[in-house]
Amino acid sequence: MTADGVASPDGLPVVYAADRGAWRAWLVEHHEVERGAWLVLYRKAASTPSVTYDDAVLEAVAFGWIDSRVAKVDGERHIQLFSHRKPSSAWSASNRERVERLLADGLMTPAGMALVEEAKCTGRWEALVDVQAGVVPDDLARALERDPMASGFFDAFPPSSKRIILEWIASAKRPQTRAARIAETVRRARDDIRANHYRQPKGKG
């Protein structure tokens, strides 16, 4: 299961799994003792088999882990970071659906279920339902109404960009942070710029 020749970016273990079963076996043994791991994923066209991204994420969710950063290794493979899900994080629609699939197959573990139950108690389980449906919250809607130019540009943003912005606003942990993100969203939309975007459409700042 170790990945010879692949250096870890941060000291966490680098793991190679030929298939979903091997990745699950590693998680069974290590999910409680490791804070994370870099999983080697090969391209579909590569001669070396590896667990697919979709299967890797599915098994991670079963153990209360989640995927995040990616680092390229070479032309055939990259490494994907998996680590413990933070209890304060909201659940995406895709990961809620994964939980339902895992439950139906009897594959959710106690560690994974503990995070699901906690999320349902705190509201994090459904926190992104409106965001992923593109529902603009009242406080942002009022701010945009006060700035017709910003509102016009915001309305023209593609749904994917709106979701990025709305999730960023929804993830604020303090009212002051939320207010500041709304203000920045309106200010940047006034210039046809999408807040919280690492890359803007060509020609945008």
ZAVEXLO-537004 format. One record per residue (C-alpha): x, y negated, z negated. Coordinates in steps of 0.1 Angstrom, whole numbers, plus 5000, padded with zeros to 4 digits. Layout:
N
XYZ
...
# end
This chain:
205
500050005000
502949764997
503849565028
507549595036
509149295053
506349055045
507348785019
504848654994
504348274996
503748254958
504948564940
501548744942
501749094956
501449154993
499249455001
498749655033
495649875036
495050085067
491250085062
488449985039
488850285016
492550205010
491749845001
489049954977
491350204961
493849924955
491249694940
490049974917
493450004902
494549634903
491549404902
491749354864
495449324861
496349114891
495148754895
495348784933
497048944963
497948874999
496349125022
498049205055
495549195084
496549305119
494949185151
492449425167
494849475197
497749565174
499049925174
499049935136
495549985121
494449775091
491249705072
489149445090
488549105076
484749165072
485349495053
488149335032
485749055021
482949295014
485049504991
486549194974
483049074966
482249404950
485049344925
484448974918
487148854942
486948614970
489148525001
490748185006
494048085022
495648235053
499348245063
500648365096
503348635096
503948695133
502048745166
500349065154
499448995118
498648735091
498148755054
494848655036
494748555000
492248724978
491748634941
489348624913
486148414920
485848124896
482648144876
481947784884
481947834922
478647834942
477648134962
477348105000
474548275019
477048525035
478348635001
474848664986
473948885016
477149095010
476049154974
472649284986
474449525010
476749644983
473949694958
471949894984
475050114990
475750154952
479149984956
478949684933
481249714903
480649584867
483149314873
481349194904
477949214889
479049014858
479748724881
476448764900
474448764867
476348464854
475848274887
472048344885
471948214849
473847894857
472147814890
475347874910
473648164928
471247944948
473147614946
474047614983
470747724996
469647375006
473147285017
473247575042
469747485054
470947135062
468746965036
470046615028
469746554990
467746254979
470646044966
472546074999
469346015019
468745685000
472345575005
472145645042
468845455045
470545145032
473045165060
471345225094
474545245113
476045515090
472645695091
472645705129
476145855131
475546095103
472346225120
474346285151
477046505134
476746865143
475047095117
478447265108
479946925099
476946825079
477247145059
480847075052
479946735038
476946845019
478847135003
481546894993
478946664976
477146954960
480347094945
481046774925
481146864888
480546514874
477946254884
480645994890
482446234914
479246294933
478445924935
481945854948
481646134975
478345994986
479745644989
482745785009
480445985032
478445675040
481445455044
483145695068
479945775087
479645395094
482845435115
481545765130
484045965109
483146285091
484046285054
485946575039
487146695074
490746795078
490446755115
488246505132
486846525168
489346385193
489546015191
488345995155
490345875125
# end
